[in-house]
């Protein structure tokens, strides 16, 4: 039986409140569901993304490395870069990939890599 869809991707947050603020207010994701200080699920263009406390991670696997990098598509790269810089967010790299688009790599408050992607204008 095939996979129906990717239901959710989530990252462990050391401070769920601070990390929620980053994704909700700086990146503009909409909160879909929150469970106190343990879990926040967002919606981003029909896709689910969540952050959870370390207690939500599978038992015995806390501390395992994660190579996942969530990539969020945006339409306002220049404005977003200014807002992030003004907020003191650690920006690691900005790449202009020509006809493909532009991508910004940064870290969230827990040190996870996050990328923002803006498609190039169609000519």
Secondary structure as GFF3:
##gff-version 3
##sequence-region A 1 123
A	DSSP	beta_strand	9	12	.	.	.	ID=ss1
A	DSSP	alpha_helix	16	21	.	.	.	ID=ss2
A	DSSP	pi_helix	22	26	.	.	.	ID=ss3
A	DSSP	beta_strand	30	35	.	.	.	ID=ss4
A	DSSP	beta_strand	39	44	.	.	.	ID=ss5
A	DSSP	beta_strand	47	52	.	.	.	ID=ss6
A	DSSP	three_ten_helix	54	56	.	.	.	ID=ss7
A	DSSP	beta_strand	70	73	.	.	.	ID=ss8
A	DSSP	alpha_helix	77	86	.	.	.	ID=ss9
A	DSSP	beta_strand	91	96	.	.	.	ID=ss10
A	DSSP	beta_strand	101	107	.	.	.	ID=ss11
A	DSSP	beta_strand	113	119	.	.	.	ID=ss12
###
